[in-house]
Structure formats: C-alpha cells, structure tokens
Amino acid sequence: MKTVLVVDDERSVRDSIRMILEYEKFSVVFAEDGPAAIARAQAGGIDLVLLDIKMPGIDGMRVLQVLREASPALPVVMISGHGTIETAVEATRLGAYDFLPKPIDRERLIIVVRNATEYKHLREQVERKTRIIGETQVMKDLLVLIERVAPTEARVLITGDNGSGKELVAQAIHRLSKRSVEQLIEVNCAAIPNELIESELFGHEKGSFTGASSQRVGKFELADHGTIFLDEIGDMSLNAQAKVLRALEEGKIERVGGSRQIPVDVRVIAATNKNLLEAVRTGAFREDLYHRLNVIPINVPSLRERREDIPLLARVFVDDVCTQNGMAVKTISPNALSRLQAMDWSGNVRELRNTIERLVIMTPRATIEESDIAASPSARRGEEDDLLVEGLTFQEFKDRAEAAFIRKQLEASGWNVSKTAEALQIQRSHLYSKMKKYGLERL
C-alpha cells in the first residue's frame, strides 16, 4: 500500500483527500504546516506528498525546495486555491511533479496520485540499475572524487573503456549536484550523423534546411539550468565542436538557420573512450575545446582493473534480474564466481551484467554453476585469444580469427556498424553478413 502525505492547514481539505485516497487503497498521513511536513517526509516511508502552497509560517514553495534537496526521488504535487499559471510553472521549475487547483477534482486527483507513485517506483528501479557498485580501492577513490566534484559547477571529462560505466558516473555527478532538480540531458554524439549533430544540439528554425518543417529546440536549450552529458564527444565533427566551444565561452547558442542569441545556463559533462590528446595532435579534436572540457578529468577503471569487485557485481546483478523478472531468488556458486573473475570482460561491466541476465534466465536450477558460465558466449569469446594452441583446421582457424578481429573492431567503434565497415574498408551489407555468420552481437 502506497503512503501519501497530505500537507494542508485546512482540516476539511485533509479529510476530503483522505476519503478519496483511502477508498482507492492508499494509506494517508497528515501534516498541518511546513515544519511538520518536512519532519514527517524525512522520517521515511512516504511515496508522495500533496502539498498546499498557502500555509501560515513556511509556505509550500519553500517546503518544496527543502524536500527536493533532501529527497530528490520523492514526488511532490502542489495544491492551491490561489493557483495561477505562473505559480504552476514556478512549482514545476522547482521540481514539483504536478499541480492541482482547488477545489480538487476527484478523478484528476486519483490519476495524478497513481501516476506520481508509479513514477517514484520507476525512478527507484532506474536508480537501482544506475548505481555505482564497487569496494576496491580504485572504486572508493572514484566515488570520493565524484562526491567532491558534483556540488561544484566545474566541467568534467570522463574517460574509460566501452561498458566501464562512464554514463553512470555522469548520472551520479548530476544527482549529487545543485542542479539535480533540473534535467540531465544525454546526447550520444557517436549515434548522430554529422549532418544532424548541430540541429540536435542547438535546434533549428523552420525552413533552415530540407526537411526542417517546424522549429526544433535543441539539447542545450532543454538542459537550461540543468546538465548536458555529451557522450562519445570524440566522435563529434569539428564544425559542431566549434559551436560547442562558443556555447561554453559565451553561455549562448544559436539555432541552425537562426540569428537570435539564446542564453543557456548549462553544466557540461563529456565522456569518451578515445585518447583526445592524440586526437588533438592529429587535428581531429580542437585543443581549445579539450582544455575547456578537461577541467576535472575522471577515469573510470575497466573491469579488468578491479576483478575483486566481480563477485559483488555478479551477486547484485543476479538479485536485480530475479526481482525484475519476478523469479525465485537464485544464487551463484563460488566456482562460478571464480570463473567470472578469470574471464577477460573486454565489454566491462555492461558485458558482465548482460551475461548474468542471460545466465539467470537460462539456468533452470536455483544455483548458477561454473558449467553454465562455460557455455556462455562471453566465455567462448575469451577462448578466441588462444587460437593457436587448439587443434583447428586451417579454415576453422581463419573463421575464428576473422570473427575475433571483427568483434574487436566493432567494440572499438562502440558497435557503430557504419564506422566499423569504413575502418575495415568493406560494405555495410558485407559486414552485416559477417556478423550474422559468426553470431556477433552486442552483449
């Protein structure tokens, strides 16, 4: 049963909301003023706050600010008999989930409460998936650095291998920052064609190019007062890099095809699996932009650098997969954990999690054994590094060597088929055929 905290100085309003929500199987608790609301919410066990704006002493807008700082995941719905569009907009800007005017409409109340409590449940699931897990010294040092950097306005450049958790670090920095009540806008620069990256980042005006049938707001505008995460920034075109640099220097952007300067207040976090200094030397990345982004460098260690964390990660992932799929709790044997620790994990934590998900679903027993892992694609792929000692025919050797080489190229490009085909100097259709032939898929 979900618990709703109703904060209103009018008893008649509290009783009316209680009757509606208890009939819908919600548990309802009360607070008559701001300080009581803050204390009750911080005591825990609350899934949603219905908060009146006009109250004696501390008003609802101030209570909202306190609750958002103390419990960012707790949804707050504002209610008021003095509601205006301006008040609703301000409440939303401060982090309110929604706004209800008095007299409260019964059906609207029920819909908002159901949606808000489900939102809290979904957010908790997302945060469980995106938490940073590790007890090795390198991970403890990483967490200390995140906590130190997050409350500042400093730009951060996150480096590390594919699948190591760069996105999780960016999300953690945003969650712990003063901008956490605003949006974190994520942009995968490698996934956007060069001809569209500027429109994606800065927006465009209607008619600015073929296909621009309406005005579009870009990611920088959407991230105003929040954080923008530029993932795989090493793949950004030089032209787009110049515009990003200008946005950082001037705090303004200009839509494609437009002439108006639009001010934006954005914290920038960037990430890459490439050596940007080498890219600067070869002219593929702007040196001035590199120095603008690299105020606080954070390197995320590969899974091979923290093998001692693998048993902990594996157990957490097993529990997560069982919970998400409504399955009975499963365990993983010590021998299986040892096998996982010995494996290569070129795909890092992402590959480990996907392997665990596959093992939990496909293993019929309550305990995952070493034999189950030996049959997994990740274990078989680890054997590719030892081709020469096996009794293979020449054709088998060539096939396995080709499969291993193509996989490495795909991983190096972040599984971007177009870029891999270009690097291999073959047609994309030919690469797709090879991937199908060898069963190559992103883990």
ZAMARGU-4260 file (C-alpha; in steps of 0.2 Angstrom, whole numbers, plus 5000, padded with zeros to 4 digits):
<rodrens>
0) 5000/5000/5000 | 5007/5017/4995 | 5008/5031/5008 | 5003/5049/5004 | 5007/5063/5015
5) 4994/5077/5014 | 5000/5094/5019 | 4986/5107/5022 | 4981/5119/5036 | 4963/5116/5032
10) 4955/5101/5040 | 4941/5100/5028 | 4953/5098/5014 | 4963/5085/5023 | 4948/5075/5027
15) 4941/5076/5009 | 4958/5070/5001 | 4959/5056/5014 | 4942/5049/5010 | 4945/5049/4991
20) 4963/5041/4993 | 4958/5028/5006 | 4944/5022/4995 | 4957/5019/4982 | 4968/5009/4994
25) 4981/5022/4998 | 4987/5025/5015 | 4986/5043/5021 | 4995/5053/5034 | 4994/5072/5038
30) 5004/5087/5042 | 4996/5104/5046 | 5011/5115/5042 | 5028/5116/5034 | 5040/5111/5048
35) 5029/5096/5052 | 5028/5091/5034 | 5047/5091/5032 | 5050/5081/5048 | 5037/5068/5043
40) 5044/5066/5025 | 5062/5065/5031 | 5056/5051/5043 | 5054/5040/5028 | 5040/5028/5022
45) 5032/5041/5011 | 5028/5038/4992 | 5020/5055/4988 | 5017/5072/4996 | 5002/5083/4992
50) 5007/5100/4997 | 4997/5116/4999 | 5005/5132/4994 | 4997/5144/5005 | 5001/5140/5023
55) 5005/5150/5038 | 5023/5152/5043 | 5034/5142/5030 | 5024/5142/5013 | 5023/5127/5002
60) 5035/5133/4989 | 5049/5134/5002 | 5044/5117/5009 | 5045/5110/4991 | 5063/5117/4989
65) 5068/5108/5006 | 5060/5092/5001 | 5068/5092/4984 | 5086/5095/4992 | 5083/5081/5005
70) 5074/5068/4995 | 5076/5071/4976 | 5066/5055/4972 | 5051/5059/4982 | 5037/5066/4971
75) 5028/5082/4977 | 5011/5088/4970 | 5007/5106/4974 | 4989/5110/4978 | 4981/5128/4980
80) 4965/5138/4979 | 4975/5153/4973 | 4983/5144/4958 | 4989/5153/4943 | 4998/5148/4928
85) 5014/5157/4934 | 5013/5148/4951 | 5011/5131/4942 | 5026/5135/4931 | 5037/5141/4946
90) 5032/5125/4956 | 5037/5114/4941 | 5053/5123/4939 | 5057/5120/4957 | 5054/5101/4955
95) 5036/5098/4958 | 5029/5083/4949 | 5012/5091/4946 | 5000/5105/4951 | 4982/5103/4957
100) 4970/5118/4959 | 4956/5119/4972 | 4943/5113/4973 | 4951/5097/4969 | 4943/5086/4956
105) 4941/5068/4962 | 4946/5060/4946 | 4960/5071/4942 | 4967/5068/4960 | 4966/5049/4958
110) 4975/5050/4941 | 4989/5061/4947 | 4992/5051/4963 | 4993/5035/4954 | 5005/5042/4941
115) 5016/5050/4954 | 5018/5035/4965 | 5021/5024/4949 | 5034/5037/4944 | 5043/5035/4961
120) 5043/5016/4959 | 5050/5018/4941 | 5063/5030/4947 | 5069/5019/4961 | 5071/5005/4948
125) 5081/5016/4937 | 5092/5022/4951 | 5095/5004/4956 | 5101/5000/4939 | 5112/5015/4938
130) 5121/5014/4955 | 5139/5013/4955 | 5145/4997/4964 | 5162/4993/4970 | 5173/4990/4985
135) 5190/4990/4978 | 5202/5005/4981 | 5200/5012/4964 | 5181/5012/4965 | 5182/5020/4983
140) 5194/5034/4975 | 5182/5036/4961 | 5167/5038/4972 | 5176/5051/4983 | 5181/5061/4968
145) 5163/5061/4962 | 5156/5067/4979 | 5170/5081/4979 | 5166/5087/4961 | 5147/5085/4960
150) 5142/5100/4971 | 5153/5112/4960 | 5150/5119/4943 | 5166/5113/4936 | 5165/5104/4919
155) 5170/5086/4919 | 5178/5075/4906 | 5175/5056/4909 | 5187/5043/4901 | 5187/5025/4900
160) 5183/5009/4890 | 5166/5005/4882 | 5155/4997/4895 | 5165/5003/4910 | 5152/5015/4917
165) 5155/5032/4911 | 5137/5036/4909 | 5134/5030/4927 | 5147/5042/4933 | 5139/5057/4924
170) 5122/5052/4931 | 5129/5051/4949 | 5138/5069/4947 | 5121/5076/4941 | 5111/5068/4955
175) 5123/5075/4969 | 5124/5092/4961 | 5114/5108/4965 | 5106/5105/4948 | 5098/5089/4952
180) 5081/5096/4952 | 5083/5100/4934 | 5085/5089/4919 | 5101/5078/4914 | 5100/5078/4895
185) 5111/5064/4887 | 5117/5065/4870 | 5127/5051/4861 | 5137/5060/4849 | 5143/5044/4840
190) 5125/5039/4836 | 5120/5056/4827 | 5125/5058/4809 | 5137/5073/4807 | 5125/5082/4796
195) 5112/5082/4810 | 5123/5084/4826 | 5121/5104/4826 | 5102/5103/4824 | 5102/5090/4838
200) 5112/5101/4850 | 5107/5118/4846 | 5090/5116/4837 | 5084/5123/4821 | 5072/5136/4814
205) 5058/5131/4802 | 5064/5130/4784 | 5083/5131/4788 | 5086/5116/4778 | 5077/5102/4768
210) 5066/5093/4780 | 5065/5107/4793 | 5046/5108/4793 | 5045/5116/4810 | 5055/5124/4823
215) 5065/5112/4834 | 5073/5116/4852 | 5090/5108/4854 | 5098/5098/4868 | 5107/5113/4875
220) 5090/5123/4877 | 5082/5108/4885 | 5096/5107/4898 | 5095/5125/4903 | 5098/5126/4922
225) 5102/5108/4922 | 5116/5097/4915 | 5120/5091/4897 | 5130/5075/4895 | 5140/5074/4879
230) 5144/5055/4877 | 5157/5049/4865 | 5162/5068/4861 | 5177/5062/4852 | 5166/5057/4838
235) 5159/5075/4836 | 5163/5084/4820 | 5175/5099/4820 | 5161/5111/4815 | 5150/5105/4829
240) 5165/5106/4841 | 5167/5125/4836 | 5149/5128/4841 | 5150/5119/4857 | 5166/5129/4862
245) 5156/5145/4858 | 5142/5140/4869 | 5154/5136/4883 | 5163/5153/4881 | 5148/5164/4879
250) 5134/5155/4888 | 5123/5157/4872 | 5118/5146/4857 | 5111/5150/4840 | 5099/5138/4832
255) 5103/5132/4814 | 5096/5144/4802 | 5093/5157/4816 | 5101/5174/4820 | 5095/5176/4838
260) 5107/5173/4853 | 5098/5162/4866 | 5106/5162/4883 | 5108/5145/4891 | 5115/5140/4909
265) 5121/5123/4907 | 5134/5112/4916 | 5143/5101/4903 | 5149/5084/4907 | 5158/5075/4892
270) 5164/5057/4890 | 5175/5047/4878 | 5183/5031/4876 | 5196/5039/4864 | 5213/5047/4868
275) 5208/5065/4865 | 5226/5071/4867 | 5231/5060/4852 | 5215/5067/4843 | 5221/5085/4846
280) 5238/5080/4839 | 5231/5073/4823 | 5219/5088/4821 | 5203/5078/4824 | 5199/5087/4840
285) 5200/5105/4845 | 5213/5109/4858 | 5204/5124/4865 | 5188/5113/4867 | 5198/5099/4875
290) 5205/5111/4888 | 5188/5119/4891 | 5180/5102/4894 | 5195/5094/4904 | 5193/5105/4920
295) 5191/5089/4930 | 5197/5073/4922 | 5189/5057/4929 | 5195/5040/4923 | 5183/5025/4925
300) 5193/5009/4928 | 5190/4994/4917 | 5183/4978/4925 | 5200/4970/4922 | 5207/4983/4934
305) 5195/4979/4948 | 5192/4960/4947 | 5190/4959/4965 | 5173/4968/4963 | 5166/4955/4951
310) 5159/4943/4964 | 5150/4958/4972 | 5143/4964/4955 | 5138/4947/4950 | 5128/4944/4966
315) 5119/4961/4964 | 5115/4958/4946 | 5108/4941/4950 | 5097/4949/4963 | 5091/4963/4951
320) 5087/4951/4937 | 5077/4940/4948 | 5067/4954/4955 | 5064/4962/4938 | 5058/4946/4931
325) 5048/4940/4946 | 5058/4925/4948 | 5063/4915/4963 | 5079/4920/4971 | 5095/4912/4963
330) 5112/4911/4969 | 5129/4909/4961 | 5142/4896/4966 | 5160/4900/4972 | 5167/4891/4957
335) 5156/4901/4945 | 5162/4917/4953 | 5180/4912/4951 | 5177/4908/4933 | 5169/4925/4931
340) 5184/4933/4939 | 5196/4924/4927 | 5187/4930/4911 | 5193/4944/4900 | 5177/4956/4900
345) 5183/4967/4886 | 5165/4974/4887 | 5167/4978/4905 | 5153/4980/4917 | 5140/4981/4903
350) 5145/4964/4897 | 5145/4956/4914 | 5128/4962/4918 | 5121/4955/4901 | 5130/4939/4904
355) 5122/4937/4922 | 5105/4941/4915 | 5107/4928/4902 | 5113/4915/4915 | 5099/4919/4927
360) 5086/4917/4914 | 5093/4902/4905 | 5099/4892/4920 | 5084/4881/4926 | 5092/4877/4943
365) 5092/4888/4959 | 5111/4889/4958 | 5122/4895/4944 | 5137/4884/4942 | 5153/4885/4933
370) 5147/4874/4919 | 5133/4886/4915 | 5146/4900/4913 | 5157/4889/4902 | 5143/4888/4889
375) 5140/4907/4888 | 5145/4917/4873 | 5157/4928/4884 | 5167/4913/4890 | 5168/4906/4872
380) 5174/4923/4866 | 5188/4923/4879 | 5194/4907/4871 | 5197/4917/4855 | 5213/4924/4862
385) 5221/4907/4862 | 5218/4901/4844 | 5235/4894/4840 | 5235/4880/4853 | 5219/4872/4848
390) 5218/4858/4835 | 5208/4868/4822 | 5208/4865/4803 | 5215/4880/4793 | 5198/4886/4788
395) 5191/4885/4806 | 5206/4895/4812 | 5203/4908/4798 | 5185/4909/4803 | 5188/4911/4821
400) 5202/4924/4818 | 5191/4934/4807 | 5176/4933/4820 | 5188/4939/4834 | 5195/4953/4823
405) 5178/4960/4818 | 5172/4959/4836 | 5187/4969/4842 | 5184/4982/4828 | 5165/4983/4832
410) 5169/4986/4851 | 5182/4999/4846 | 5169/5009/4837 | 5156/5007/4850 | 5146/4994/4839
415) 5144/5008/4826 | 5142/4997/4810 | 5145/5011/4798 | 5161/5016/4806 | 5167/4998/4808
420) 5163/4995/4789 | 5173/5010/4785 | 5188/5005/4796 | 5188/4988/4788 | 5185/4995/4770
425) 5170/4984/4766 | 5152/4987/4763 | 5140/4988/4777 | 5129/4974/4770 | 5145/4963/4769
430) 5149/4967/4787 | 5131/4963/4792 | 5133/4946/4783 | 5149/4943/4793 | 5141/4947/4809
435) 5126/4935/4806 | 5138/4922/4800 | 5148/4922/4816 | 5134/4927/4828 | 5142/4943/4833
440) 5130/4954/4844 | 5132/4967/4857 | 5132/4959/4874
</rodrens>
